[in-house]
Amino acid sequence: MATRRPTLPTSAQMRTQVLDAIAERLALGGLTQKEAAAQLGLAQPQVSALMNRKSEGFSLDRLIDIAVRAGLSVRLSVARPYRRD
């Protein structure tokens, strides 16, 4: 029997997507955590948390701001739900 993964609320899904993008960017950036912290305006432990994909203490707004400072482009798409007849 296949186990269903619990569905995250939309805002949590968005936080996870932004967090994953930041973590990937930091991993590929070639900077130390201390250097990345200085570039992003964060403390080194916060960079460590981001690299380990720990979103506690980071709102979606804050993650978007960090993503932009990391050189990422963040876009939001809003659409009507798929309608079944």
PDB file of N, CA, C and O in Angstrom, chain B, residues numbered from 101:
ATOM      1  N   MET B 101       0.839  -1.174   0.000  1.00  0.00           N
ATOM      2  CA  MET B 101       0.000   0.000   0.000  1.00  0.00           C
ATOM      3  C   MET B 101       0.889   1.245   0.000  1.00  0.00           C
ATOM      4  O   MET B 101       1.801   1.367   0.818  1.00  0.00           O
ATOM      5  N   ALA B 102       0.619   2.144  -0.905  1.00  0.00           N
ATOM      6  CA  ALA B 102       1.409   3.376  -1.013  1.00  0.00           C
ATOM      7  C   ALA B 102       1.005   4.349   0.083  1.00  0.00           C
ATOM      8  O   ALA B 102      -0.178   4.528   0.370  1.00  0.00           O
ATOM      9  N   THR B 103       1.997   4.968   0.684  1.00  0.00           N
ATOM     10  CA  THR B 103       1.696   5.961   1.710  1.00  0.00           C
ATOM     11  C   THR B 103       1.565   7.323   1.060  1.00  0.00           C
ATOM     12  O   THR B 103       2.351   7.695   0.188  1.00  0.00           O
ATOM     13  N   ARG B 104       0.578   8.046   1.490  1.00  0.00           N
ATOM     14  CA  ARG B 104       0.367   9.389   0.963  1.00  0.00           C
ATOM     15  C   ARG B 104       1.145  10.375   1.798  1.00  0.00           C
ATOM     16  O   ARG B 104       1.123  10.331   3.028  1.00  0.00           O
ATOM     17  N   ARG B 105       1.815  11.243   1.129  1.00  0.00           N
ATOM     18  CA  ARG B 105       2.538  12.294   1.815  1.00  0.00           C
ATOM     19  C   ARG B 105       1.548  13.359   2.237  1.00  0.00           C
ATOM     20  O   ARG B 105       0.731  13.785   1.421  1.00  0.00           O
ATOM     21  N   PRO B 106       1.591  13.804   3.483  1.00  0.00           N
ATOM     22  CA  PRO B 106       0.633  14.823   3.898  1.00  0.00           C
ATOM     23  C   PRO B 106       0.808  16.088   3.059  1.00  0.00           C
ATOM     24  O   PRO B 106       1.926  16.508   2.762  1.00  0.00           O
ATOM     25  N   THR B 107      -0.308  16.673   2.692  1.00  0.00           N
ATOM     26  CA  THR B 107      -0.282  17.886   1.898  1.00  0.00           C
ATOM     27  C   THR B 107       0.032  19.070   2.793  1.00  0.00           C
ATOM     28  O   THR B 107      -0.630  19.290   3.807  1.00  0.00           O
ATOM     29  N   LEU B 108       1.043  19.826   2.413  1.00  0.00           N
ATOM     30  CA  LEU B 108       1.409  21.018   3.167  1.00  0.00           C
ATOM     31  C   LEU B 108       0.490  22.161   2.767  1.00  0.00           C
ATOM     32  O   LEU B 108       0.037  22.215   1.624  1.00  0.00           O
ATOM     33  N   PRO B 109       0.210  23.065   3.680  1.00  0.00           N
ATOM     34  CA  PRO B 109      -0.523  24.264   3.286  1.00  0.00           C
ATOM     35  C   PRO B 109       0.281  25.017   2.227  1.00  0.00           C
ATOM     36  O   PRO B 109       1.508  24.924   2.183  1.00  0.00           O
ATOM     37  N   THR B 110      -0.404  25.743   1.399  1.00  0.00           N
ATOM     38  CA  THR B 110       0.243  26.430   0.290  1.00  0.00           C
ATOM     39  C   THR B 110       1.410  27.302   0.736  1.00  0.00           C
ATOM     40  O   THR B 110       2.460  27.286   0.094  1.00  0.00           O
ATOM     41  N   SER B 111       1.258  28.061   1.817  1.00  0.00           N
ATOM     42  CA  SER B 111       2.357  28.920   2.262  1.00  0.00           C
ATOM     43  C   SER B 111       3.563  28.095   2.690  1.00  0.00           C
ATOM     44  O   SER B 111       4.702  28.510   2.474  1.00  0.00           O
ATOM     45  N   ALA B 112       3.329  26.937   3.292  1.00  0.00           N
ATOM     46  CA  ALA B 112       4.441  26.069   3.686  1.00  0.00           C
ATOM     47  C   ALA B 112       5.127  25.489   2.458  1.00  0.00           C
ATOM     48  O   ALA B 112       6.348  25.340   2.444  1.00  0.00           O
ATOM     49  N   GLN B 113       4.355  25.162   1.425  1.00  0.00           N
ATOM     50  CA  GLN B 113       4.942  24.670   0.179  1.00  0.00           C
ATOM     51  C   GLN B 113       5.825  25.747  -0.441  1.00  0.00           C
ATOM     52  O   GLN B 113       6.922  25.465  -0.922  1.00  0.00           O
ATOM     53  N   MET B 114       5.341  26.968  -0.424  1.00  0.00           N
ATOM     54  CA  MET B 114       6.104  28.067  -0.997  1.00  0.00           C
ATOM     55  C   MET B 114       7.380  28.303  -0.205  1.00  0.00           C
ATOM     56  O   MET B 114       8.441  28.517  -0.790  1.00  0.00           O
ATOM     57  N   ARG B 115       7.288  28.266   1.123  1.00  0.00           N
ATOM     58  CA  ARG B 115       8.492  28.432   1.945  1.00  0.00           C
ATOM     59  C   ARG B 115       9.514  27.363   1.610  1.00  0.00           C
ATOM     60  O   ARG B 115      10.706  27.647   1.494  1.00  0.00           O
ATOM     61  N   THR B 116       9.045  26.127   1.455  1.00  0.00           N
ATOM     62  CA  THR B 116       9.942  25.022   1.134  1.00  0.00           C
ATOM     63  C   THR B 116      10.608  25.232  -0.213  1.00  0.00           C
ATOM     64  O   THR B 116      11.805  24.979  -0.350  1.00  0.00           O
ATOM     65  N   GLN B 117       9.869  25.685  -1.204  1.00  0.00           N
ATOM     66  CA  GLN B 117      10.436  25.925  -2.532  1.00  0.00           C
ATOM     67  C   GLN B 117      11.501  27.018  -2.492  1.00  0.00           C
ATOM     68  O   GLN B 117      12.574  26.868  -3.076  1.00  0.00           O
ATOM     69  N   VAL B 118      11.203  28.107  -1.807  1.00  0.00           N
ATOM     70  CA  VAL B 118      12.167  29.206  -1.724  1.00  0.00           C
ATOM     71  C   VAL B 118      13.398  28.764  -0.929  1.00  0.00           C
ATOM     72  O   VAL B 118      14.529  29.061  -1.311  1.00  0.00           O
ATOM     73  N   LEU B 119      13.171  28.061   0.168  1.00  0.00           N
ATOM     74  CA  LEU B 119      14.271  27.572   1.002  1.00  0.00           C
ATOM     75  C   LEU B 119      15.176  26.637   0.207  1.00  0.00           C
ATOM     76  O   LEU B 119      16.399  26.744   0.294  1.00  0.00           O
ATOM     77  N   ASP B 120      14.596  25.726  -0.564  1.00  0.00           N
ATOM     78  CA  ASP B 120      15.393  24.808  -1.382  1.00  0.00           C
ATOM     79  C   ASP B 120      16.245  25.574  -2.400  1.00  0.00           C
ATOM     80  O   ASP B 120      17.412  25.243  -2.614  1.00  0.00           O
ATOM     81  N   ALA B 121      15.659  26.591  -3.021  1.00  0.00           N
ATOM     82  CA  ALA B 121      16.402  27.384  -4.010  1.00  0.00           C
ATOM     83  C   ALA B 121      17.566  28.122  -3.356  1.00  0.00           C
ATOM     84  O   ALA B 121      18.658  28.191  -3.919  1.00  0.00           O
ATOM     85  N   ILE B 122      17.329  28.673  -2.163  1.00  0.00           N
ATOM     86  CA  ILE B 122      18.400  29.374  -1.444  1.00  0.00           C
ATOM     87  C   ILE B 122      19.511  28.402  -1.078  1.00  0.00           C
ATOM     88  O   ILE B 122      20.690  28.700  -1.271  1.00  0.00           O
ATOM     89  N   ALA B 123      19.137  27.240  -0.549  1.00  0.00           N
ATOM     90  CA  ALA B 123      20.138  26.253  -0.137  1.00  0.00           C
ATOM     91  C   ALA B 123      20.988  25.810  -1.329  1.00  0.00           C
ATOM     92  O   ALA B 123      22.205  25.673  -1.208  1.00  0.00           O
ATOM     93  N   GLU B 124      20.347  25.588  -2.482  1.00  0.00           N
ATOM     94  CA  GLU B 124      21.087  25.191  -3.679  1.00  0.00           C
ATOM     95  C   GLU B 124      22.032  26.313  -4.133  1.00  0.00           C
ATOM     96  O   GLU B 124      23.178  26.062  -4.506  1.00  0.00           O
ATOM     97  N   ARG B 125      21.535  27.539  -4.094  1.00  0.00           N
ATOM     98  CA  ARG B 125      22.358  28.692  -4.496  1.00  0.00           C
ATOM     99  C   ARG B 125      23.583  28.821  -3.590  1.00  0.00           C
ATOM    100  O   ARG B 125      24.694  29.054  -4.065  1.00  0.00           O
ATOM    101  N   LEU B 126      23.368  28.668  -2.283  1.00  0.00           N
ATOM    102  CA  LEU B 126      24.479  28.775  -1.336  1.00  0.00           C
ATOM    103  C   LEU B 126      25.488  27.647  -1.537  1.00  0.00           C
ATOM    104  O   LEU B 126      26.696  27.865  -1.439  1.00  0.00           O
ATOM    105  N   ALA B 127      24.995  26.447  -1.817  1.00  0.00           N
ATOM    106  CA  ALA B 127      25.882  25.307  -2.015  1.00  0.00           C
ATOM    107  C   ALA B 127      26.757  25.487  -3.258  1.00  0.00           C
ATOM    108  O   ALA B 127      27.910  25.055  -3.287  1.00  0.00           O
ATOM    109  N   LEU B 128      26.194  26.130  -4.280  1.00  0.00           N
ATOM    110  CA  LEU B 128      26.932  26.317  -5.535  1.00  0.00           C
ATOM    111  C   LEU B 128      27.746  27.603  -5.555  1.00  0.00           C
ATOM    112  O   LEU B 128      28.552  27.813  -6.461  1.00  0.00           O
ATOM    113  N   GLY B 129      27.544  28.462  -4.567  1.00  0.00           N
ATOM    114  CA  GLY B 129      28.178  29.776  -4.567  1.00  0.00           C
ATOM    115  C   GLY B 129      29.662  29.776  -4.287  1.00  0.00           C
ATOM    116  O   GLY B 129      30.351  30.731  -4.646  1.00  0.00           O
ATOM    117  N   GLY B 130      30.174  28.741  -3.660  1.00  0.00           N
ATOM    118  CA  GLY B 130      31.597  28.668  -3.376  1.00  0.00           C
ATOM    119  C   GLY B 130      32.068  29.561  -2.239  1.00  0.00           C
ATOM    120  O   GLY B 130      33.270  29.754  -2.057  1.00  0.00           O
ATOM    121  N   LEU B 131      31.133  30.105  -1.478  1.00  0.00           N
ATOM    122  CA  LEU B 131      31.493  30.960  -0.348  1.00  0.00           C
ATOM    123  C   LEU B 131      31.464  30.161   0.947  1.00  0.00           C
ATOM    124  O   LEU B 131      30.752  29.164   1.063  1.00  0.00           O
ATOM    125  N   THR B 132      32.243  30.612   1.911  1.00  0.00           N
ATOM    126  CA  THR B 132      32.117  30.029   3.246  1.00  0.00           C
ATOM    127  C   THR B 132      30.809  30.548   3.842  1.00  0.00           C
ATOM    128  O   THR B 132      30.231  31.513   3.342  1.00  0.00           O
ATOM    129  N   GLN B 133      30.350  29.906   4.904  1.00  0.00           N
ATOM    130  CA  GLN B 133      29.130  30.367   5.553  1.00  0.00           C
ATOM    131  C   GLN B 133      29.294  31.787   6.084  1.00  0.00           C
ATOM    132  O   GLN B 133      28.355  32.582   6.048  1.00  0.00           O
ATOM    133  N   LYS B 134      30.474  32.097   6.568  1.00  0.00           N
ATOM    134  CA  LYS B 134      30.736  33.442   7.084  1.00  0.00           C
ATOM    135  C   LYS B 134      30.663  34.470   5.957  1.00  0.00           C
ATOM    136  O   LYS B 134      30.089  35.544   6.135  1.00  0.00           O
ATOM    137  N   GLU B 135      31.240  34.151   4.800  1.00  0.00           N
ATOM    138  CA  GLU B 135      31.191  35.054   3.649  1.00  0.00           C
ATOM    139  C   GLU B 135      29.753  35.221   3.141  1.00  0.00           C
ATOM    140  O   GLU B 135      29.320  36.330   2.826  1.00  0.00           O
ATOM    141  N   ALA B 136      29.028  34.112   3.069  1.00  0.00           N
ATOM    142  CA  ALA B 136      27.628  34.160   2.626  1.00  0.00           C
ATOM    143  C   ALA B 136      26.795  34.978   3.598  1.00  0.00           C
ATOM    144  O   ALA B 136      25.919  35.737   3.183  1.00  0.00           O
ATOM    145  N   ALA B 137      27.062  34.828   4.887  1.00  0.00           N
ATOM    146  CA  ALA B 137      26.322  35.592   5.901  1.00  0.00           C
ATOM    147  C   ALA B 137      26.539  37.085   5.700  1.00  0.00           C
ATOM    148  O   ALA B 137      25.590  37.865   5.770  1.00  0.00           O
ATOM    149  N   ALA B 138      27.767  37.484   5.453  1.00  0.00           N
ATOM    150  CA  ALA B 138      28.067  38.903   5.232  1.00  0.00           C
ATOM    151  C   ALA B 138      27.366  39.419   3.980  1.00  0.00           C
ATOM    152  O   ALA B 138      26.835  40.530   3.979  1.00  0.00           O
ATOM    153  N   GLN B 139      27.363  38.626   2.923  1.00  0.00           N
ATOM    154  CA  GLN B 139      26.724  39.025   1.674  1.00  0.00           C
ATOM    155  C   GLN B 139      25.207  39.150   1.832  1.00  0.00           C
ATOM    156  O   GLN B 139      24.592  40.043   1.249  1.00  0.00           O
ATOM    157  N   LEU B 140      24.608  38.257   2.620  1.00  0.00           N
ATOM    158  CA  LEU B 140      23.151  38.226   2.761  1.00  0.00           C
ATOM    159  C   LEU B 140      22.639  39.060   3.925  1.00  0.00           C
ATOM    160  O   LEU B 140      21.430  39.229   4.079  1.00  0.00           O
ATOM    161  N   GLY B 141      23.544  39.584   4.747  1.00  0.00           N
ATOM    162  CA  GLY B 141      23.117  40.357   5.907  1.00  0.00           C
ATOM    163  C   GLY B 141      22.535  39.497   7.009  1.00  0.00           C
ATOM    164  O   GLY B 141      21.609  39.906   7.710  1.00  0.00           O
ATOM    165  N   LEU B 142      23.084  38.305   7.156  1.00  0.00           N
ATOM    166  CA  LEU B 142      22.616  37.351   8.161  1.00  0.00           C
ATOM    167  C   LEU B 142      23.761  36.967   9.085  1.00  0.00           C
ATOM    168  O   LEU B 142      24.922  37.279   8.817  1.00  0.00           O
ATOM    169  N   ALA B 143      23.428  36.298  10.161  1.00  0.00           N
ATOM    170  CA  ALA B 143      24.441  35.709  11.036  1.00  0.00           C
ATOM    171  C   ALA B 143      24.820  34.338  10.471  1.00  0.00           C
ATOM    172  O   ALA B 143      24.010  33.697   9.800  1.00  0.00           O
ATOM    173  N   GLN B 144      26.024  33.898  10.736  1.00  0.00           N
ATOM    174  CA  GLN B 144      26.488  32.600  10.220  1.00  0.00           C
ATOM    175  C   GLN B 144      25.570  31.451  10.620  1.00  0.00           C
ATOM    176  O   GLN B 144      25.306  30.590   9.781  1.00  0.00           O
ATOM    177  N   PRO B 145      25.058  31.386  11.880  1.00  0.00           N
ATOM    178  CA  PRO B 145      24.149  30.282  12.221  1.00  0.00           C
ATOM    179  C   PRO B 145      22.869  30.276  11.371  1.00  0.00           C
ATOM    180  O   PRO B 145      22.297  29.216  11.116  1.00  0.00           O
ATOM    181  N   GLN B 146      22.425  31.462  10.937  1.00  0.00           N
ATOM    182  CA  GLN B 146      21.242  31.526  10.075  1.00  0.00           C
ATOM    183  C   GLN B 146      21.554  30.947   8.698  1.00  0.00           C
ATOM    184  O   GLN B 146      20.718  30.262   8.108  1.00  0.00           O
ATOM    185  N   VAL B 147      22.747  31.218   8.186  1.00  0.00           N
ATOM    186  CA  VAL B 147      23.160  30.638   6.909  1.00  0.00           C
ATOM    187  C   VAL B 147      23.249  29.125   7.041  1.00  0.00           C
ATOM    188  O   VAL B 147      22.839  28.396   6.138  1.00  0.00           O
ATOM    189  N   SER B 148      23.778  28.656   8.148  1.00  0.00           N
ATOM    190  CA  SER B 148      23.853  27.215   8.389  1.00  0.00           C
ATOM    191  C   SER B 148      22.456  26.593   8.376  1.00  0.00           C
ATOM    192  O   SER B 148      22.250  25.535   7.781  1.00  0.00           O
ATOM    193  N   ALA B 149      21.504  27.248   9.031  1.00  0.00           N
ATOM    194  CA  ALA B 149      20.124  26.748   9.057  1.00  0.00           C
ATOM    195  C   ALA B 149      19.549  26.688   7.644  1.00  0.00           C
ATOM    196  O   ALA B 149      18.895  25.711   7.281  1.00  0.00           O
ATOM    197  N   LEU B 150      19.791  27.728   6.845  1.00  0.00           N
ATOM    198  CA  LEU B 150      19.294  27.743   5.469  1.00  0.00           C
ATOM    199  C   LEU B 150      19.910  26.616   4.653  1.00  0.00           C
ATOM    200  O   LEU B 150      19.214  25.935   3.899  1.00  0.00           O
ATOM    201  N   MET B 151      21.216  26.420   4.805  1.00  0.00           N
ATOM    202  CA  MET B 151      21.891  25.374   4.041  1.00  0.00           C
ATOM    203  C   MET B 151      21.413  23.986   4.440  1.00  0.00           C
ATOM    204  O   MET B 151      21.461  23.048   3.643  1.00  0.00           O
ATOM    205  N   ASN B 152      20.952  23.864   5.679  1.00  0.00           N
ATOM    206  CA  ASN B 152      20.413  22.590   6.158  1.00  0.00           C
ATOM    207  C   ASN B 152      18.898  22.512   5.996  1.00  0.00           C
ATOM    208  O   ASN B 152      18.246  21.612   6.527  1.00  0.00           O
ATOM    209  N   ARG B 153      18.351  23.477   5.249  1.00  0.00           N
ATOM    210  CA  ARG B 153      16.924  23.521   4.907  1.00  0.00           C
ATOM    211  C   ARG B 153      16.019  23.518   6.140  1.00  0.00           C
ATOM    212  O   ARG B 153      14.996  22.834   6.182  1.00  0.00           O
ATOM    213  N   LYS B 154      16.419  24.291   7.130  1.00  0.00           N
ATOM    214  CA  LYS B 154      15.611  24.450   8.342  1.00  0.00           C
ATOM    215  C   LYS B 154      14.921  25.802   8.275  1.00  0.00           C
ATOM    216  O   LYS B 154      15.572  26.845   8.341  1.00  0.00           O
ATOM    217  N   SER B 155      13.607  25.783   8.145  1.00  0.00           N
ATOM    218  CA  SER B 155      12.875  27.023   7.912  1.00  0.00           C
ATOM    219  C   SER B 155      12.366  27.691   9.188  1.00  0.00           C
ATOM    220  O   SER B 155      11.787  28.776   9.121  1.00  0.00           O
ATOM    221  N   GLU B 156      12.569  27.071  10.333  1.00  0.00           N
ATOM    222  CA  GLU B 156      12.109  27.671  11.586  1.00  0.00           C
ATOM    223  C   GLU B 156      12.758  29.044  11.754  1.00  0.00           C
ATOM    224  O   GLU B 156      13.968  29.202  11.592  1.00  0.00           O
ATOM    225  N   GLY B 157      11.930  30.028  12.080  1.00  0.00           N
ATOM    226  CA  GLY B 157      12.444  31.371  12.285  1.00  0.00           C
ATOM    227  C   GLY B 157      12.511  32.215  11.024  1.00  0.00           C
ATOM    228  O   GLY B 157      12.913  33.377  11.080  1.00  0.00           O
ATOM    229  N   PHE B 158      12.120  31.644   9.880  1.00  0.00           N
ATOM    230  CA  PHE B 158      12.133  32.372   8.618  1.00  0.00           C
ATOM    231  C   PHE B 158      10.721  32.409   8.044  1.00  0.00           C
ATOM    232  O   PHE B 158      10.160  31.373   7.686  1.00  0.00           O
ATOM    233  N   SER B 159      10.155  33.604   7.961  1.00  0.00           N
ATOM    234  CA  SER B 159       8.850  33.744   7.317  1.00  0.00           C
ATOM    235  C   SER B 159       9.039  33.664   5.803  1.00  0.00           C
ATOM    236  O   SER B 159      10.160  33.764   5.306  1.00  0.00           O
ATOM    237  N   LEU B 160       7.951  33.486   5.083  1.00  0.00           N
ATOM    238  CA  LEU B 160       8.026  33.469   3.629  1.00  0.00           C
ATOM    239  C   LEU B 160       8.570  34.791   3.113  1.00  0.00           C
ATOM    240  O   LEU B 160       9.400  34.808   2.204  1.00  0.00           O
ATOM    241  N   ASP B 161       8.109  35.901   3.686  1.00  0.00           N
ATOM    242  CA  ASP B 161       8.613  37.221   3.269  1.00  0.00           C
ATOM    243  C   ASP B 161      10.126  37.321   3.452  1.00  0.00           C
ATOM    244  O   ASP B 161      10.838  37.809   2.574  1.00  0.00           O
ATOM    245  N   ARG B 162      10.598  36.859   4.586  1.00  0.00           N
ATOM    246  CA  ARG B 162      12.039  36.943   4.863  1.00  0.00           C
ATOM    247  C   ARG B 162      12.840  36.057   3.914  1.00  0.00           C
ATOM    248  O   ARG B 162      13.904  36.448   3.436  1.00  0.00           O
ATOM    249  N   LEU B 163      12.317  34.856   3.644  1.00  0.00           N
ATOM    250  CA  LEU B 163      13.004  33.962   2.708  1.00  0.00           C
ATOM    251  C   LEU B 163      13.070  34.564   1.312  1.00  0.00           C
ATOM    252  O   LEU B 163      14.075  34.418   0.616  1.00  0.00           O
ATOM    253  N   ILE B 164      11.996  35.242   0.898  1.00  0.00           N
ATOM    254  CA  ILE B 164      12.008  35.891  -0.416  1.00  0.00           C
ATOM    255  C   ILE B 164      13.064  36.988  -0.449  1.00  0.00           C
ATOM    256  O   ILE B 164      13.807  37.108  -1.423  1.00  0.00           O
ATOM    257  N   ASP B 165      13.132  37.789   0.610  1.00  0.00           N
ATOM    258  CA  ASP B 165      14.157  38.840   0.679  1.00  0.00           C
ATOM    259  C   ASP B 165      15.564  38.246   0.601  1.00  0.00           C
ATOM    260  O   ASP B 165      16.428  38.776  -0.096  1.00  0.00           O
ATOM    261  N   ILE B 166      15.786  37.154   1.312  1.00  0.00           N
ATOM    262  CA  ILE B 166      17.099  36.496   1.300  1.00  0.00           C
ATOM    263  C   ILE B 166      17.401  35.948  -0.096  1.00  0.00           C
ATOM    264  O   ILE B 166      18.526  36.064  -0.583  1.00  0.00           O
ATOM    265  N   ALA B 167      16.402  35.355  -0.729  1.00  0.00           N
ATOM    266  CA  ALA B 167      16.587  34.804  -2.073  1.00  0.00           C
ATOM    267  C   ALA B 167      17.002  35.898  -3.051  1.00  0.00           C
ATOM    268  O   ALA B 167      17.897  35.697  -3.872  1.00  0.00           O
ATOM    269  N   VAL B 168      16.354  37.051  -2.962  1.00  0.00           N
ATOM    270  CA  VAL B 168      16.693  38.163  -3.857  1.00  0.00           C
ATOM    271  C   VAL B 168      18.121  38.637  -3.596  1.00  0.00           C
ATOM    272  O   VAL B 168      18.868  38.903  -4.537  1.00  0.00           O
ATOM    273  N   ARG B 169      18.503  38.744  -2.318  1.00  0.00           N
ATOM    274  CA  ARG B 169      19.879  39.154  -1.998  1.00  0.00           C
ATOM    275  C   ARG B 169      20.894  38.133  -2.479  1.00  0.00           C
ATOM    276  O   ARG B 169      22.046  38.473  -2.750  1.00  0.00           O
ATOM    277  N   ALA B 170      20.458  36.856  -2.587  1.00  0.00           N
ATOM    278  CA  ALA B 170      21.343  35.794  -3.083  1.00  0.00           C
ATOM    279  C   ALA B 170      21.398  35.772  -4.607  1.00  0.00           C
ATOM    280  O   ALA B 170      22.092  34.940  -5.193  1.00  0.00           O
ATOM    281  N   GLY B 171      20.669  36.682  -5.251  1.00  0.00           N
ATOM    282  CA  GLY B 171      20.713  36.765  -6.710  1.00  0.00           C
ATOM    283  C   GLY B 171      19.659  35.935  -7.412  1.00  0.00           C
ATOM    284  O   GLY B 171      19.739  35.724  -8.622  1.00  0.00           O
ATOM    285  N   LEU B 172      18.677  35.465  -6.672  1.00  0.00           N
ATOM    286  CA  LEU B 172      17.608  34.674  -7.268  1.00  0.00           C
ATOM    287  C   LEU B 172      16.428  35.572  -7.626  1.00  0.00           C
ATOM    288  O   LEU B 172      16.244  36.637  -7.037  1.00  0.00           O
ATOM    289  N   SER B 173      15.648  35.140  -8.577  1.00  0.00           N
ATOM    290  CA  SER B 173      14.417  35.827  -8.954  1.00  0.00           C
ATOM    291  C   SER B 173      13.254  34.997  -8.426  1.00  0.00           C
ATOM    292  O   SER B 173      13.187  33.793  -8.677  1.00  0.00           O
ATOM    293  N   VAL B 174      12.351  35.620  -7.709  1.00  0.00           N
ATOM    294  CA  VAL B 174      11.212  34.911  -7.136  1.00  0.00           C
ATOM    295  C   VAL B 174       9.952  35.423  -7.806  1.00  0.00           C
ATOM    296  O   VAL B 174       9.702  36.627  -7.846  1.00  0.00           O
ATOM    297  N   ARG B 175       9.160  34.499  -8.333  1.00  0.00           N
ATOM    298  CA  ARG B 175       7.898  34.859  -8.973  1.00  0.00           C
ATOM    299  C   ARG B 175       6.767  34.068  -8.353  1.00  0.00           C
ATOM    300  O   ARG B 175       6.939  32.914  -7.963  1.00  0.00           O
ATOM    301  N   LEU B 176       5.621  34.693  -8.268  1.00  0.00           N
ATOM    302  CA  LEU B 176       4.421  34.063  -7.727  1.00  0.00           C
ATOM    303  C   LEU B 176       3.409  33.946  -8.848  1.00  0.00           C
ATOM    304  O   LEU B 176       3.164  34.906  -9.578  1.00  0.00           O
ATOM    305  N   SER B 177       2.829  32.780  -8.983  1.00  0.00           N
ATOM    306  CA  SER B 177       1.809  32.564 -10.000  1.00  0.00           C
ATOM    307  C   SER B 177       0.503  32.226  -9.304  1.00  0.00           C
ATOM    308  O   SER B 177       0.440  31.331  -8.462  1.00  0.00           O
ATOM    309  N   VAL B 178      -0.531  32.954  -9.670  1.00  0.00           N
ATOM    310  CA  VAL B 178      -1.847  32.724  -9.091  1.00  0.00           C
ATOM    311  C   VAL B 178      -2.795  32.365 -10.223  1.00  0.00           C
ATOM    312  O   VAL B 178      -2.853  33.067 -11.233  1.00  0.00           O
ATOM    313  N   ALA B 179      -3.534  31.283 -10.062  1.00  0.00           N
ATOM    314  CA  ALA B 179      -4.454  30.836 -11.103  1.00  0.00           C
ATOM    315  C   ALA B 179      -5.727  30.299 -10.471  1.00  0.00           C
ATOM    316  O   ALA B 179      -5.759  29.939  -9.295  1.00  0.00           O
ATOM    317  N   ARG B 180      -6.754  30.257 -11.268  1.00  0.00           N
ATOM    318  CA  ARG B 180      -8.006  29.642 -10.791  1.00  0.00           C
ATOM    319  C   ARG B 180      -7.791  28.149 -10.648  1.00  0.00           C
ATOM    320  O   ARG B 180      -7.000  27.557 -11.381  1.00  0.00           O
ATOM    321  N   PRO B 181      -8.492  27.542  -9.708  1.00  0.00           N
ATOM    322  CA  PRO B 181      -8.354  26.083  -9.567  1.00  0.00           C
ATOM    323  C   PRO B 181      -8.905  25.372 -10.798  1.00  0.00           C
ATOM    324  O   PRO B 181      -9.809  25.862 -11.474  1.00  0.00           O
ATOM    325  N   TYR B 182      -8.350  24.238 -11.057  1.00  0.00           N
ATOM    326  CA  TYR B 182      -8.821  23.395 -12.159  1.00  0.00           C
ATOM    327  C   TYR B 182     -10.263  23.005 -11.883  1.00  0.00           C
ATOM    328  O   TYR B 182     -10.589  22.537 -10.792  1.00  0.00           O
ATOM    329  N   ARG B 183     -11.103  23.194 -12.849  1.00  0.00           N
ATOM    330  CA  ARG B 183     -12.524  22.899 -12.653  1.00  0.00           C
ATOM    331  C   ARG B 183     -12.869  21.555 -13.286  1.00  0.00           C
ATOM    332  O   ARG B 183     -12.631  21.326 -14.472  1.00  0.00           O
ATOM    333  N   ARG B 184     -13.427  20.685 -12.474  1.00  0.00           N
ATOM    334  CA  ARG B 184     -13.873  19.380 -12.974  1.00  0.00           C
ATOM    335  C   ARG B 184     -15.371  19.445 -13.210  1.00  0.00           C
ATOM    336  O   ARG B 184     -16.133  19.929 -12.374  1.00  0.00           O
ATOM    337  N   ASP B 185     -15.768  18.948 -14.362  1.00  0.00           N
ATOM    338  CA  ASP B 185     -17.206  18.937 -14.673  1.00  0.00           C
ATOM    339  C   ASP B 185     -17.793  17.561 -14.502  1.00  0.00           C
ATOM    340  O   ASP B 185     -18.989  17.368 -14.721  1.00  0.00           O
TER     341      ASP B 185
END
